[in-house]
Amino acid sequence: MCVAPCDSAVCLSVAPRLKPSVTDSYIFVVADMAALIIQAIGGGRASAAETLEAANQGGRIMLGGIALQFAVLIIYVLFATEFLVRAARNRPVRPNAAGATKSPQIDGKVKLMVLGLCISAVFLFIR
């Protein structure tokens, strides 16, 4: 599961048999944008509120957007983990038509990028 064009290129370089779907990228990007819009609406309502109850309602809407964003991040991390495990073990979901059995090689730059993604996901979970 790869999200964004750069992730797709990395996925194809790591394991060409595990073809990323463009639909997957759209799902995660749209879900993340929806979460950000919900947070913005909640923040706007909270800042424009004239009563404590209205401010609390805006805060709850904003918290709902944060929860949605967190859920999307968890699902993304689970799919990315599944991809990396399948690539490392050379076990694609669908067998390769060409019958290649060679294990994929991950170069140093890709390893650094995966490490960066892992570190950023950890920091997002902590946040």
SVG drawing of the C-alpha trace seen along z (x, -y; Angstrom):
<svg xmlns="http://www.w3.org/2000/svg" viewBox="-24 -37 47 56">
<polyline fill="none" stroke="black" stroke-width="0.4" points="0.0,0.0 1.6,-3.2 0.3,-6.7 1.4,-9.6 3.4,-9.5 6.8,-9.3 5.6,-6.3 4.5,-4.6 7.9,-5.0 9.5,-3.6 7.1,-0.7 7.9,0.2 11.6,0.0 11.4,2.1 9.0,4.7 7.7,4.3 5.3,7.3 3.4,5.4 1.7,2.9 0.4,-0.2 -3.1,-1.3 -3.9,-4.9 -7.2,-4.5 -5.4,-3.9 -3.6,-7.2 -6.9,-9.1 -8.6,-7.4 -5.9,-8.5 -5.4,-12.0 -9.2,-12.7 -9.6,-11.3 -6.7,-13.5 -8.1,-16.6 -11.5,-15.9 -10.0,-15.6 -8.2,-18.9 -11.4,-20.6 -13.3,-19.3 -10.5,-20.6 -10.7,-24.0 -14.4,-24.2 -14.3,-23.3 -11.5,-25.8 -13.4,-28.5 -16.5,-27.9 -14.6,-27.8 -12.8,-31.1 -16.0,-32.8 -18.1,-31.6 -19.6,-34.1 -20.6,-31.6 -18.7,-28.8 -21.1,-26.2 -20.5,-27.3 -16.7,-27.3 -16.9,-23.8 -19.0,-22.6 -16.3,-24.0 -13.6,-22.2 -15.5,-18.9 -15.8,-19.3 -12.1,-20.0 -11.4,-16.9 -13.5,-14.8 -11.3,-15.9 -8.2,-15.0 -9.6,-11.6 -10.4,-11.0 -6.9,-12.0 -5.4,-9.7 -7.6,-6.8 -6.5,-7.4 -2.8,-7.5 -3.2,-4.2 -4.7,-2.5 -2.0,-3.9 0.7,-2.6 -0.9,0.8 -1.0,1.0 2.6,-0.3 3.7,2.3 2.0,5.0 3.7,3.9 7.1,3.8 6.7,7.2 5.5,8.7 8.3,7.1 10.9,8.2 9.6,11.8 9.1,11.8 5.5,12.8 3.3,10.8 -0.5,10.9 -0.7,12.0 1.9,14.3 4.3,12.8 3.3,13.7 7.0,13.9 7.8,16.3 10.6,14.3 11.7,15.6 14.5,13.1 14.1,11.2 13.8,7.4 16.8,5.3 16.2,2.1 18.9,-0.5 20.2,-2.9 18.2,-5.9 14.9,-3.9 15.9,-2.6 16.5,-6.1 13.2,-7.2 11.4,-4.3 13.2,-5.1 12.1,-8.8 8.5,-7.7 8.6,-5.5 10.1,-8.3 7.5,-10.8 4.7,-8.3 5.9,-7.8 6.1,-11.5 2.6,-12.0 1.3,-9.3 2.9,-11.0 1.4,-14.3"/>
</svg>
